[in-house]
Amino acid sequence: MGFMDEAKDFADKHDEQVDQGLEKAGDQIDDRTGNRYTDKVDKGVDEAQQRTGEGDTQRR
């Protein structure tokens, strides 16, 4: 199994943790940019959450 297959398998099995990590990353980006791009960051986090695991488990 290659790296990408392992990453996809991990994301499928640990969707909630992946979504939480994406949420934290988005919050840090907001903090570092002075919340100037919050709408864009939120949209990016939501898109990433929908594309990882078996579905989006975290909603804003």
Secondary structure, 3 states (H helix, E strand, C coil): CCHHHHHHHHHHHCHHHHHHHHHHHHHHHHHHCCCCCHHHHHHHHHHHHHHCCCCCCCCC
